[in-house]
């Protein structure tokens, strides 16, 4: 009986002109540990870093914060790559602007629906390049938190 009453109340609200309840955004969290051993090919750099990223499923906005230490020199480039398996190469899909390469790096991008699905499936990585390691000094695979 209670279910019928609840359905009646829901129906009455739906047709009463009462405002709809707000839709809340679902935010997915991702992280990656950046290491030289994870780059492709691996190198012997002692640098390390951490990526924290958040994807808003309503606005389709990806926001990130990246910190790093111990690079062999200034960062010359940094970006997300995808779709890629751990240790494999892929094209950059979300670059960090050249003016934003110092630690901490903060930024945002608007991935396509297909790219958002790749990120959710663990098929994106993040890496940081330097002059000494033009192909990438440290890298990490993005994983759901």
C-alpha positions as CSV (number, residue, x, y, z in Angstrom):
1,X,0.0,0.0,0.0
2,X,2.9,2.4,0.8
3,X,4.4,1.9,-2.7
4,X,1.0,2.9,-4.2
5,X,0.9,6.0,-2.0
6,X,4.4,6.9,-3.0
7,X,3.6,6.4,-6.7
8,X,0.6,8.6,-6.3
9,X,2.6,11.4,-4.6
10,X,5.3,11.2,-7.3
11,X,2.6,11.4,-10.0
12,X,0.9,14.3,-8.3
13,X,4.2,16.2,-8.1
14,X,5.0,15.4,-11.8
15,X,1.8,16.9,-13.0
16,X,1.4,19.7,-10.4
17,X,3.9,22.0,-12.1
18,X,6.3,21.7,-9.1
19,X,9.9,22.3,-10.2
20,X,11.9,19.2,-11.1
21,X,14.6,18.2,-8.7
22,X,18.1,19.4,-9.8
23,X,20.3,16.8,-11.6
24,X,23.6,16.4,-9.8
25,X,26.8,15.9,-11.7
26,X,28.7,12.6,-11.3
27,X,32.4,13.2,-11.0
28,X,34.7,10.4,-11.6
29,X,38.2,10.5,-10.1
30,X,41.4,9.2,-11.7
31,X,45.0,9.0,-10.6
32,X,48.4,8.0,-11.9
33,X,51.8,7.6,-10.3
34,X,54.5,9.0,-12.7
35,X,57.7,7.0,-12.9
36,X,60.6,6.6,-15.3
37,X,60.1,2.8,-15.3
38,X,56.6,3.3,-16.7
39,X,57.8,5.4,-19.7
40,X,58.1,3.8,-23.1
41,X,60.9,3.0,-23.3
42,X,61.8,3.0,-19.6
43,X,64.7,5.2,-18.5
44,X,66.8,5.6,-15.3
45,X,65.5,9.0,-14.2
46,X,64.9,9.3,-10.5
47,X,62.0,11.7,-11.1
48,X,58.5,11.0,-9.8
49,X,55.1,12.6,-10.0
50,X,51.4,12.2,-9.3
51,X,48.3,13.0,-11.4
52,X,45.0,13.6,-9.9
53,X,42.2,14.1,-12.4
54,X,38.4,14.6,-12.2
55,X,35.9,14.0,-15.0
56,X,32.5,15.7,-14.8
57,X,30.1,13.4,-16.7
58,X,27.5,16.2,-17.1
59,X,29.7,18.9,-18.5
60,X,32.2,16.4,-20.1
61,X,35.1,18.5,-18.5
62,X,38.3,16.8,-17.4
63,X,40.3,18.8,-14.8
64,X,43.7,17.8,-13.5
65,X,46.4,18.6,-11.0
66,X,49.9,17.2,-11.6
67,X,52.9,17.5,-9.3
68,X,56.4,16.2,-9.9
69,X,59.9,16.4,-8.6
70,X,63.5,15.4,-9.7
71,X,63.2,15.9,-13.4
72,X,66.5,16.0,-15.3
73,X,65.7,19.6,-16.4
74,X,62.6,21.8,-17.1
75,X,59.6,20.1,-18.5
76,X,59.4,20.7,-22.2
77,X,56.0,19.1,-22.8
78,X,53.3,17.1,-20.9
79,X,50.1,15.5,-22.0
80,X,47.6,12.8,-21.8
81,X,47.9,10.0,-24.4
82,X,45.2,7.6,-25.6
83,X,44.0,5.1,-26.3
84,X,47.0,3.2,-25.0
85,X,47.8,0.2,-23.0
86,X,50.4,0.3,-20.3
87,X,53.8,0.6,-21.9
88,X,52.5,1.3,-25.4
89,X,52.6,4.4,-27.5
90,X,49.6,6.6,-28.5
91,X,49.0,10.1,-29.8
92,X,48.6,13.0,-27.4
93,X,44.9,13.7,-26.7
94,X,45.0,16.5,-24.1
95,X,48.2,18.6,-24.0
96,X,49.3,20.8,-21.1
97,X,49.9,24.4,-22.5
98,X,53.6,25.3,-22.7
99,X,53.0,28.1,-20.1
100,X,51.6,25.6,-17.6
101,X,54.5,23.0,-17.4
102,X,55.9,24.0,-14.0
103,X,54.8,22.0,-11.0
104,X,52.0,22.0,-10.0
105,X,50.3,21.7,-13.4
106,X,46.6,22.5,-13.4
107,X,44.4,22.4,-16.4
108,X,41.2,21.2,-18.1
109,X,40.1,19.7,-21.4
110,X,36.9,18.6,-23.0
111,X,37.3,15.0,-24.2
112,X,35.0,13.5,-26.8
113,X,32.5,10.8,-25.6
114,X,34.8,8.2,-27.1
115,X,37.9,9.6,-25.3
116,X,35.9,9.7,-22.0
117,X,35.1,6.1,-22.4
118,X,38.8,5.3,-23.1
119,X,39.8,7.2,-19.9
120,X,37.2,5.2,-18.0
121,X,38.5,2.0,-19.4
122,X,42.1,2.8,-18.2
123,X,43.4,3.5,-21.8
124,X,44.9,6.9,-21.1
125,X,48.4,7.7,-19.8
126,X,50.1,10.9,-18.8
127,X,53.7,11.8,-19.4
128,X,56.2,14.6,-18.9
129,X,59.0,15.2,-21.4
130,X,62.3,17.0,-20.9
131,X,65.3,17.8,-23.2
132,X,67.2,14.9,-21.8
133,X,64.3,12.5,-22.3
134,X,62.5,13.9,-25.4
135,X,60.3,10.9,-25.7
136,X,59.2,11.2,-22.1
137,X,60.9,11.1,-18.7
138,X,58.1,10.0,-16.4
139,X,54.8,8.4,-17.2
140,X,51.8,6.8,-15.5
141,X,48.6,5.0,-16.6
142,X,45.4,6.7,-15.6
143,X,43.3,4.6,-13.3
144,X,39.9,5.1,-11.6
145,X,40.3,6.0,-7.9
